[in-house]
Amino acid sequence: MASIRPIKNKEGEITSYQITVSAGRVGGKQVRKYKTWTPAPGMTARQIEKALNKEAVQFEEAVQKGYSGGGSQTFGDYAQYVIGLKERGGAKHNTIREYHHLMKRIVPAIGHIKLDKLRPQHLNAFYRNLEEQGVANVPDRATAKPDIREKVSTTQKALAAASGLSVNTVALALQGKRVSLSTAQAIAAALGRRVEELFTVDRRQEKLSSKTVLEYHRFISAVLAQAEKEMLVTYNAAQKATPPKLERKEADYFQPEEVERIRDALEGEPVKWRAVTHLLLITGVRRGELCGLRWDRIDWENHQIKIDRTILYSPDRGIYESSTKTGNVRFIKLPQETMELLREYRVWYNEQRLLNGDRWTKSGYVFVKEAGGPMMPDSVNAWLNKFSKRKGLPPIHPHKFRHTMASLLYFNHADSVSISKRLGHARVSTTTDIYSHLIAQADEAASQCIADAVLRKKA
């Protein structure tokens, strides 16, 4: 049974209690485990007695189960250890990079707390702080004032040289386009003026989204789950904390008439980008998966493609190949029109390969850079952005095609299992969560069809 001893200060007042539990004998010697418990301010004697006895019972049970305590190890140090474990266990490179990014906020807030002293209250306070205005690292922007040209007595070329910026960047800034604050500061410094004289500065005070806060929560929970597994803590404090609820936004997708406008606008565009845009819409693949598609993954006879790899980019590794987001492999059927477009593109691809000769990189990817190397996923966004502006279309993001394909399938009565399989989601519940509003709309349309067929008299 645990023994309890009060700890007093110089004035003889009880400030805390030491709980002692026997952990058996090792080499003939009695082994004891100790824990100090401090009552919260304002607790009555009855409350202290009840809480202390409960703490003693829990500590004794933990010792009997082999719990060793976190010792002097802090949460920050242990989290770094867990990141190392995951990296050695084969976690994706970008996942490890994201963990290190999360640690930049975690360490100053709770990294100093002893591992076995971390409580749900600490985590709740941390989550509240993350949701405060101004926490998000959103770069400040600046817009040139209408009279800026009157204050610039030099050429754009000279100003670019003096500021260390490109001529194009300087030109855009002077035209009144929104630029980064650092760009505005460079121009102001080159002209010997304060930035506020030339630009209107937009200091954006934004908070982190609930989705981002939940990423912190999931990482902290994973760290504490490992600590619980190694019997360094008696419970996972993150599981008892209260993170924010996920504010799920409705998936944004193109309306049928918008799809038709995009399709018409693509006529006359380079075959490479027609094929890229077409496949994004027809297959619903992620942009990285499209960049990771290889020629030997196209089944010309059965009209399908195999999606099993993705192209990623990180500053420290550059462009590299990895498994898909969920690590699964899927086959996607393609219509005849898509196969014909791919054949047209293959002719152009082979022409480029011959034109480049020895300069050509034999990467095996379907969509490549000018000399055959793997294509950076961001280049898809860049081309679609320029294309939409040039054609007067609404902004086009690659992922919007993915949502559009899902919406078209739902409104044409496809089931969630089939749609989930085509999208490559790990679980069907992921699909139904993302597209719950579409399912409701499709169900409403289906009910009207039934009513028209069965209940309503035809005129």
C-alpha positions in Angstrom: 0.0 0.0 0.0 1.2 3.5 -0.8 2.5 5.7 2.1 1.9 9.5 2.1 4.2 12.0 3.8 3.4 15.8 4.0 6.1 18.2 2.8 6.3 21.5 4.8 8.0 24.8 4.2 10.1 26.8 6.7 7.0 28.2 8.3 5.7 24.6 9.0 2.9 24.9 6.4 2.1 21.8 4.3 2.9 22.7 0.6 2.8 19.2 -1.0 2.8 15.5 -0.3 5.3 12.7 -1.2 3.7 9.4 -2.2 5.9 6.3 -1.8 5.2 2.9 -3.4 7.1 -0.3 -3.1 8.3 -1.7 -6.5 9.5 -5.0 -5.2 13.0 -6.2 -4.6 16.0 -6.2 -6.9 19.1 -8.1 -5.8 17.7 -8.4 -2.3 17.1 -4.7 -1.9 13.8 -3.0 -1.6 13.0 -0.7 -4.5 10.7 2.3 -4.0 9.1 4.8 -6.4 8.3 8.3 -5.3 6.0 11.0 -6.5 5.3 14.5 -5.3 1.7 15.8 -5.5 0.8 19.5 -4.9 -2.8 20.5 -4.2 -4.4 23.2 -6.3 -4.8 26.6 -4.5 -8.1 27.0 -2.7 -8.8 23.3 -2.1 -10.4 22.4 1.2 -9.0 19.8 3.5 -11.7 17.3 2.5 -11.0 17.9 -1.2 -7.2 17.5 -0.6 -7.7 14.2 1.2 -10.0 12.8 -1.5 -7.7 13.9 -4.4 -4.5 12.8 -2.6 -5.9 9.3 -1.9 -7.0 9.0 -5.6 -3.5 10.1 -6.8 -1.9 7.5 -4.4 -4.0 4.6 -5.7 -3.4 5.6 -9.4 0.4 5.9 -8.8 0.5 2.5 -7.0 -1.4 0.8 -9.9 1.0 2.5 -12.4 4.1 1.2 -10.5 2.6 -2.3 -10.4 2.1 -2.2 -14.2 5.7 -1.3 -14.7 5.3 2.5 -15.2 8.8 4.1 -14.9 7.9 7.7 -15.2 9.3 10.3 -17.6 12.1 11.3 -15.2 13.7 14.5 -16.2 12.9 14.1 -19.9 10.9 17.0 -21.3 8.1 16.7 -23.8 10.2 18.6 -26.4 13.1 16.2 -26.1 10.9 13.1 -26.2 9.0 14.5 -29.2 12.3 14.7 -31.1 13.0 11.1 -30.2 9.6 10.0 -31.5 10.2 11.9 -34.8 13.4 9.9 -35.1 11.6 6.7 -34.5 9.0 7.5 -37.2 11.7 8.5 -39.7 13.6 5.2 -39.1 10.2 3.4 -39.4 9.8 4.7 -43.0 7.6 7.8 -42.6 7.5 9.9 -45.7 10.0 12.7 -46.0 7.4 15.4 -46.2 5.7 14.0 -43.1 8.9 14.3 -41.1 9.4 17.9 -42.4 5.9 18.7 -41.3 6.6 17.3 -37.8 9.7 19.6 -37.5 7.5 22.5 -38.7 5.0 21.8 -35.9 7.8 21.6 -33.3 8.6 25.3 -34.0 5.4 26.3 -32.1 5.2 23.3 -29.8 8.7 23.7 -28.2 8.2 27.3 -26.9 4.7 26.5 -25.6 5.0 23.1 -23.9 8.4 21.7 -24.9 9.9 22.5 -21.5 7.2 20.6 -19.5 8.3 17.3 -18.0 6.9 14.4 -20.0 5.0 12.9 -17.1 3.8 16.3 -15.9 2.0 17.3 -19.1 -1.7 17.6 -18.5 -4.8 18.2 -20.7 -5.0 21.7 -19.3 -1.6 22.5 -20.8 -2.8 21.3 -24.2 -6.1 23.1 -24.0 -4.3 26.4 -23.3 -1.9 25.7 -26.2 -4.8 25.0 -28.6 -6.6 28.2 -27.5 -3.4 30.2 -28.2 -3.1 28.7 -31.7 -6.6 29.9 -32.4 -5.9 33.5 -31.4 -5.7 36.2 -34.0 -2.3 37.0 -35.4 -0.8 33.5 -34.7 -0.8 32.4 -38.4 2.4 33.3 -40.3 0.7 35.2 -43.1 3.2 37.5 -44.9 2.3 41.1 -44.9 1.4 42.6 -48.3 1.8 46.1 -49.7 0.1 48.1 -52.6 1.6 51.1 -54.2 -0.1 54.4 -53.5 -1.6 56.2 -56.6 1.0 58.9 -56.6 4.0 56.6 -56.4 5.2 57.4 -59.9 5.6 61.1 -59.0 8.0 60.1 -56.3 10.1 57.8 -58.5 12.7 59.8 -60.4 14.6 56.9 -62.0 14.0 54.2 -64.6 12.5 50.9 -63.6 15.7 49.2 -64.7 17.8 51.4 -62.5 15.4 50.9 -59.6 15.5 47.2 -60.1 19.3 47.2 -59.9 19.3 49.4 -56.8 16.7 47.3 -55.0 18.0 43.9 -56.0 14.7 43.0 -57.6 13.8 42.0 -61.1 12.6 44.6 -63.6 9.3 42.7 -63.9 8.7 42.8 -60.1 9.4 46.5 -59.9 7.0 47.1 -62.8 4.2 45.2 -61.2 4.7 47.0 -57.9 4.6 50.4 -59.6 1.5 49.4 -61.5 -0.3 48.9 -58.2 -0.2 45.1 -58.0 -0.1 43.7 -54.5 3.5 42.7 -53.6 5.2 41.3 -50.5 6.1 43.7 -47.8 9.8 42.8 -48.3 9.5 43.8 -52.0 8.0 47.2 -51.0 10.7 47.7 -48.4 13.4 47.0 -50.9 11.9 49.6 -53.4 11.5 52.2 -50.6 15.1 51.7 -49.4 16.4 52.1 -52.9 14.6 55.4 -53.2 15.6 56.6 -49.7 12.0 56.8 -48.5 9.9 55.2 -45.8 7.8 52.3 -47.0 4.6 54.0 -45.7 5.2 57.0 -48.0 5.0 54.9 -51.1 2.8 51.9 -50.2 -0.3 51.0 -48.3 0.7 48.1 -46.0 -1.7 45.3 -45.3 -0.6 43.7 -42.0 -2.7 40.5 -41.9 -3.6 39.3 -38.5 -5.0 35.8 -39.0 -5.5 32.8 -36.8 -4.8 29.2 -37.6 -7.7 27.1 -39.0 -9.2 24.3 -36.9 -7.7 21.9 -39.4 -4.2 23.2 -38.6 -4.8 23.1 -34.9 -5.9 19.5 -35.2 -2.7 18.7 -37.0 -0.8 19.8 -33.8 -3.2 17.8 -31.7 -2.7 14.6 -33.7 1.1 14.9 -33.6 1.1 15.6 -29.8 -1.3 12.6 -29.3 1.0 10.4 -31.4 4.0 11.4 -29.2 2.2 10.7 -26.0 0.8 7.4 -27.4 4.4 6.3 -27.8 5.3 7.5 -24.3 2.3 5.5 -22.9 3.5 2.4 -24.9 7.0 2.8 -23.4 5.3 3.2 -19.9 6.7 6.7 -19.4 3.3 8.2 -18.8 0.2 6.7 -17.2 -2.2 8.1 -19.8 -2.3 10.0 -23.0 -3.1 13.6 -22.0 -4.1 14.5 -25.6 -6.9 12.0 -25.5 -8.4 13.9 -22.5 -7.8 17.3 -24.0 -10.4 19.3 -25.9 -9.2 20.3 -29.4 -11.4 22.4 -31.7 -14.0 20.7 -33.8 -13.1 20.5 -37.5 -14.8 23.3 -39.5 -15.2 21.4 -42.7 -15.8 23.5 -45.8 -18.0 22.3 -48.6 -16.0 21.0 -51.5 -15.8 23.6 -54.3 -16.5 22.2 -57.7 -17.1 23.5 -61.2 -20.7 23.7 -62.5 -21.4 21.8 -65.8 -21.5 25.1 -67.7 -18.1 26.0 -66.3 -16.7 22.7 -67.3 -18.0 23.3 -70.8 -16.4 26.7 -71.0 -13.0 25.3 -69.8 -13.3 22.5 -72.4 -14.0 24.9 -75.2 -11.2 27.2 -74.1 -8.7 24.3 -74.2 -9.2 24.0 -78.0 -6.0 25.2 -79.7 -3.9 24.9 -76.5 -0.7 22.8 -76.5 -1.6 19.1 -76.5 0.5 18.5 -73.3 -1.7 20.9 -71.3 -4.9 19.7 -73.0 -4.0 16.2 -71.9 -3.1 17.3 -68.3 -6.3 19.3 -67.8 -8.4 16.6 -69.4 -7.0 13.8 -67.2 -7.4 15.9 -64.0 -11.1 16.2 -64.7 -11.8 12.7 -66.0 -9.8 10.8 -63.4 -9.9 13.0 -60.3 -6.2 12.2 -59.6 -4.1 14.5 -57.4 -1.7 16.7 -59.4 1.3 14.9 -57.9 -0.1 11.6 -58.9 -0.6 12.8 -62.5 3.1 14.0 -62.5 4.1 10.6 -61.2 2.2 8.7 -64.0 4.6 6.6 -66.1 4.0 5.3 -69.7 4.2 1.7 -68.5 1.2 2.4 -66.2 -1.1 3.0 -69.1 -3.0 -0.1 -70.2 -3.8 0.8 -73.8 -5.8 -2.4 -74.4 -8.1 -2.2 -71.4 -8.4 1.6 -71.3 -7.1 2.2 -67.8 -4.2 3.7 -65.9 -2.5 2.5 -62.7 -1.9 5.1 -60.0 0.7 4.0 -57.6 3.3 6.8 -57.3 3.3 10.6 -56.8 5.8 13.4 -57.4 6.7 15.7 -54.5 9.0 18.6 -53.9 10.8 19.8 -50.9 13.6 22.5 -50.7 16.1 20.1 -49.2 15.5 17.2 -51.7 14.1 18.9 -54.8 11.7 16.9 -57.0 11.4 13.2 -55.9 9.0 10.3 -56.2 7.1 8.7 -53.4 4.1 6.4 -52.8 0.6 7.9 -53.0 -0.8 9.9 -50.2 -2.6 6.9 -48.7 0.0 4.4 -49.9 -2.6 2.5 -51.9 -2.7 1.5 -55.6 -5.7 2.0 -57.8 -6.7 1.4 -61.4 -8.9 4.1 -63.2 -10.9 3.3 -66.3 -10.7 5.9 -69.1 -13.2 6.6 -71.9 -12.3 6.2 -75.6 -11.9 10.0 -76.0 -9.3 10.2 -73.3 -7.3 7.3 -74.9 -7.4 9.1 -78.2 -6.0 12.3 -76.6 -3.3 10.3 -74.9 -2.3 8.8 -78.3 -2.1 12.3 -79.8 0.0 13.4 -76.9 2.3 10.4 -77.2 3.1 11.4 -80.8 4.1 14.9 -79.7 6.1 13.4 -76.8 8.1 11.2 -79.1 8.8 14.1 -81.4 10.2 16.1 -78.5 12.3 13.2 -77.5 13.9 13.0 -80.9 14.4 16.8 -81.2 16.2 16.8 -77.8 18.5 13.9 -78.7 21.2 13.4 -76.1 19.7 16.2 -73.9 16.6 14.1 -73.3 16.3 12.6 -69.8 14.7 9.1 -69.9 12.6 9.4 -66.8 9.7 7.3 -68.1 7.1 9.8 -66.9 4.2 10.7 -69.1 4.2 14.5 -68.3 7.7 15.9 -68.2 9.7 19.1 -68.5 11.1 20.3 -71.8 14.1 17.8 -71.7 12.2 14.8 -70.3 12.8 15.2 -66.6 10.1 14.9 -64.0 7.6 17.8 -63.9 7.2 19.8 -60.7 3.6 19.7 -59.4 3.5 23.5 -59.0 3.9 23.9 -62.7 0.4 22.5 -63.2 -1.0 25.3 -61.0 1.1 27.9 -62.8 -0.1 26.9 -66.2 -3.8 26.7 -65.2 -3.5 30.1 -63.5 -2.1 31.7 -66.7 -4.6 29.9 -68.9 -7.6 31.0 -66.8 -6.5 34.6 -66.8 -5.8 34.5 -70.6 -9.2 33.0 -71.4 -11.2 35.1 -68.9 -12.2 32.0 -66.9 -12.7 31.8 -63.1 -9.6 30.8 -61.1 -8.7 27.1 -61.7 -7.0 25.0 -59.1 -6.1 21.4 -59.9 -7.9 20.0 -56.8 -11.1 21.6 -58.0 -11.2 19.1 -60.9 -11.1 16.3 -58.3 -14.1 17.7 -56.5 -15.8 18.3 -59.8 -15.4 14.6 -60.9 -16.8 13.5 -57.5 -19.8 15.8 -57.9 -20.6 14.6 -61.4 -20.4 11.0 -60.2 -22.7 11.6 -57.3 -25.3 13.4 -59.4 -25.2 10.5 -61.8 -26.1 8.1 -59.0 -22.6 6.5 -58.5 -22.2 4.9 -55.0 -19.7 6.2 -52.4 -17.7 3.0 -52.5 -17.0 3.4 -56.2 -16.2 7.1 -55.9 -13.9 6.5 -52.9 -12.0 3.9 -54.8 -11.6 6.2 -57.9 -10.4 9.0 -55.7 -7.9 6.8 -53.8 -9.3 7.6 -50.3 -8.1 5.2 -47.5 -11.6 4.9 -46.1 -15.1 5.4 -47.6 -15.9 7.6 -44.6 -13.4 10.1 -45.8 -15.3 10.4 -49.1 -18.7 10.7 -47.4 -17.4 13.3 -44.9 -16.0 15.5 -47.7 -19.0 15.2 -50.0 -21.8 15.0 -47.5 -23.5 18.1 -49.0 -23.3 16.5 -52.4 -24.8 13.2 -51.2 -27.7 15.2 -49.7 -28.3 17.1 -52.9 -28.1 13.9 -55.0 -30.6 12.2 -52.6 -33.0 15.1 -53.0 -32.8 14.9 -56.8 -33.3 11.1 -56.6 -36.4 11.6 -54.4 -37.9 13.9 -57.0 -37.2 11.4 -59.7 -39.1 8.7 -57.7 -42.0 11.1 -57.1 -42.2 12.0 -60.8 -42.2 8.4 -61.8 -44.6 7.0 -59.2 -46.7 9.7 -57.5 -47.3 12.5 -60.0 -49.7 12.3 -62.9 -48.3 13.2 -66.3 -50.1 16.1 -68.0 
